[in-house]
Amino acid sequence: MTTKPVIEVDDVFKSFGQTQALAGVSLTAEPGKVLALLGPNGAGKTTLVRILTTLLAPDQGRAAVAGYDTVRRAAAVRAVIGLTGQYAAVDELLTGRENLRMLGQLNHLGRAESRRRADDSLALFGLTDAADQQARTYSGGMRRRLDLAASLIGRPPVLILDEPTTGLDPRTRLDLWAAIEQLVADGTTVLLTTQYLEEADRLAHRIVVIDEGEIIADGTADQLKDQLSGDMIEFRVADPADADIAAAAVAPLAVGKPQIDPDSHRITLPAPEGAATLGAALAYLSDAGIAIADIGIRRPSLDEVFLSLTA
Amino acid sequence: MTTITAPSPAQTTVPRQAAPPAAAPLTDIAVLSKRNLIRIVRTPRLLITSAIPPALFVVLFRYVFGGAIHTPGPNYADYLLPTIMILAMLLGATTAVAFATDLAGGMIDRFRSLPIARPAVLAGRTSADLLRTALVLAVSLGVGTAVGFRFHNGFLLGIAGLGLLLAFGYAMSWEMIWVALKVKDPETAQVAGFLPVVPLVFASSGFVPVLSLPGWLQGFAKVQPVSVTINAVRALTQGGPLFHWLWLSGAWIGGILLVFGTLAVIEYRKA
């Protein structure tokens, strides 16, 4: 069975005055997966989120969520999405419980069900103790959790998160990640925007890199890393004086010249055939009689990929 | 800290068949009004502060200008109070500020992404503010009564006068929503919300008889909404020709509601 994409964006353009926020963006998100929209500030991530959540209409092109056009079937789209925006959009003067009950009722769950779900969500997000305090007394992390709970109260099958962990401490960030992973495990489709490579690497099944309103890369974290140059072999010789000889010994394997770090004397070279290249490198070094302190194969970091893509 | 485990969603497949929930605009308005009322109750300082200027104006005008201004009828308090009460409606431009605050803080985005009738958010705001202005009106009436204002045309017509003031305030709250949507940030909304107040209230029949104004201003002062509403409220609370002013005031209120209600909804869709 082929699965229909839950989110479809087809050649969407959007400008604000002279500023072109989106210049022909197309993407799809598979059901039950996390799609990360990665890009620097001003790349157009929030504009795309606002189009998908029916808050903005595209100038050209179309977007659909769960098969519903975001302009012509906006009401149907709103019924299947949950949105967590860049600001924790909770009412500071209402208590956590009141916030969730209000959102429950606005999702037309009815009074009793709204109460029940509010209590459940408070427990799930660790907010029961603070449930009857006004949200303005909450810490940044508590506010974020309440915000996420609020966008989940209607149990939306599609969750859209705009920079959900910006400004959070590392612990709360990990907690939110765990919550998002749990949701996805239970079948929710998630689109999240982020500026953090680590976040995209950890959560996303697929990463779309966006810069200046255009998609510049699209794939899994591993595919993006392959785009750069594939794996790297990195090793250190026991005697730094041997570094030049070692580099010369493995040179036949490298596409270019092996790089020697002048400070650490670590030698890196691309490994287009991964482990096979590593084996060959070990053999060459052994033939040359060079003792190595350590050797390993590593993926280029997503940071290296991102910097090379947005350079 | 507690570890988060997320609730399981209702659906695990592509939600193509998910039917939009039944529309319930009145429930939505009630839920949103309740939210705004809780906010009003939990910021008592704002409520008290917005009741102070009208009360001050009653005392100031009654005792500072009252001796110098000659008005028809024996009692300046009776003449003055409808003006102060309409000023109370307009000075409490908190509709604009509160709405702009919601816009800036992301609350409106959240509401707009929910499966609710969009104008419900605006109606929830204006109906909660109607209750707030009713409280401010009651305070002005109390202070006015203390300095000599009375209903001279029967209790029921007097109450009808208060109702007309509230209707005017309600119509103007839609204008304030529109202003908030236009200017977007709360500080500007505060100033912009106040803009119509000065010319409308002071170039009117509110404090001095229109005939004492220069000729070029009389034309405006005779027909503008604040003047005709003040005149209608005076007629309702004090007696005198009623239907002319009531008709004009009702037409203005209906017109403001229609025009700014439409503009606010259009602007909200674009926001």
Chai-1 contact restraints between the chains, C-beta under 6 A:
chainA,res_idxA,chainB,res_idxB,connection_type,confidence,min_distance_angstrom,max_distance_angstrom,comment,restraint_id
A,K4,B,V14,contact,1.0,0.0,6.0,A-B,restraint_1
A,V6,B,V14,contact,1.0,0.0,6.0,A-B,restraint_2
A,P31,B,V14,contact,1.0,0.0,6.0,A-B,restraint_3
A,T53,B,S113,contact,1.0,0.0,6.0,A-B,restraint_4
A,L55,B,D109,contact,1.0,0.0,6.0,A-B,restraint_5
A,L55,B,R112,contact,1.0,0.0,6.0,A-B,restraint_6
A,A66,B,P15,contact,1.0,0.0,6.0,A-B,restraint_7
A,A66,B,R16,contact,1.0,0.0,6.0,A-B,restraint_8
A,G67,B,R16,contact,1.0,0.0,6.0,A-B,restraint_9
A,A75,B,P20,contact,1.0,0.0,6.0,A-B,restraint_10
A,A76,B,P20,contact,1.0,0.0,6.0,A-B,restraint_11
A,R78,B,S113,contact,1.0,0.0,6.0,A-B,restraint_12
A,R78,B,L114,contact,1.0,0.0,6.0,A-B,restraint_13
A,R78,B,P115,contact,1.0,0.0,6.0,A-B,restraint_14
A,A79,B,P20,contact,1.0,0.0,6.0,A-B,restraint_15
A,A79,B,P21,contact,1.0,0.0,6.0,A-B,restraint_16
A,A79,B,P115,contact,1.0,0.0,6.0,A-B,restraint_17
A,V80,B,P15,contact,1.0,0.0,6.0,A-B,restraint_18
A,V80,B,A18,contact,1.0,0.0,6.0,A-B,restraint_19
A,L83,B,S113,contact,1.0,0.0,6.0,A-B,restraint_20
A,G85,B,G106,contact,1.0,0.0,6.0,A-B,restraint_21
A,G85,B,D109,contact,1.0,0.0,6.0,A-B,restraint_22
A,Y87,B,G106,contact,1.0,0.0,6.0,A-B,restraint_23
A,A89,B,G106,contact,1.0,0.0,6.0,A-B,restraint_24
A,A89,B,M107,contact,1.0,0.0,6.0,A-B,restraint_25
A,A89,B,R110,contact,1.0,0.0,6.0,A-B,restraint_26
A,L93,B,R39,contact,1.0,0.0,6.0,A-B,restraint_27
A,L93,B,R42,contact,1.0,0.0,6.0,A-B,restraint_28
A,M102,B,V31,contact,1.0,0.0,6.0,A-B,restraint_29
A,M102,B,R35,contact,1.0,0.0,6.0,A-B,restraint_30
A,Q105,B,V31,contact,1.0,0.0,6.0,A-B,restraint_31
A,L106,B,V31,contact,1.0,0.0,6.0,A-B,restraint_32
A,L106,B,L114,contact,1.0,0.0,6.0,A-B,restraint_33
A,L106,B,I116,contact,1.0,0.0,6.0,A-B,restraint_34
A,H108,B,P21,contact,1.0,0.0,6.0,A-B,restraint_35
A,H108,B,A24,contact,1.0,0.0,6.0,A-B,restraint_36
A,L124,B,T5,contact,1.0,0.0,6.0,A-B,restraint_37
A,L124,B,P7,contact,1.0,0.0,6.0,A-B,restraint_38
A,F125,B,I4,contact,1.0,0.0,6.0,A-B,restraint_39
A,G126,B,T2,contact,1.0,0.0,6.0,A-B,restraint_40
A,R155,B,P9,contact,1.0,0.0,6.0,A-B,restraint_41
A,R155,B,A10,contact,1.0,0.0,6.0,A-B,restraint_42
A,P157,B,P9,contact,1.0,0.0,6.0,A-B,restraint_43
A,P157,B,Q11,contact,1.0,0.0,6.0,A-B,restraint_44
A,P157,B,P15,contact,1.0,0.0,6.0,A-B,restraint_45
A,D175,B,I4,contact,1.0,0.0,6.0,A-B,restraint_46
A,A179,B,I4,contact,1.0,0.0,6.0,A-B,restraint_47
A,A179,B,A6,contact,1.0,0.0,6.0,A-B,restraint_48
A,Q182,B,T5,contact,1.0,0.0,6.0,A-B,restraint_49
A,Q182,B,A6,contact,1.0,0.0,6.0,A-B,restraint_50
A,L183,B,A6,contact,1.0,0.0,6.0,A-B,restraint_51
A,D186,B,S8,contact,1.0,0.0,6.0,A-B,restraint_52
A,D186,B,P9,contact,1.0,0.0,6.0,A-B,restraint_53
A,G187,B,P9,contact,1.0,0.0,6.0,A-B,restraint_54
A,G187,B,T12,contact,1.0,0.0,6.0,A-B,restraint_55
A,T188,B,P9,contact,1.0,0.0,6.0,A-B,restraint_56
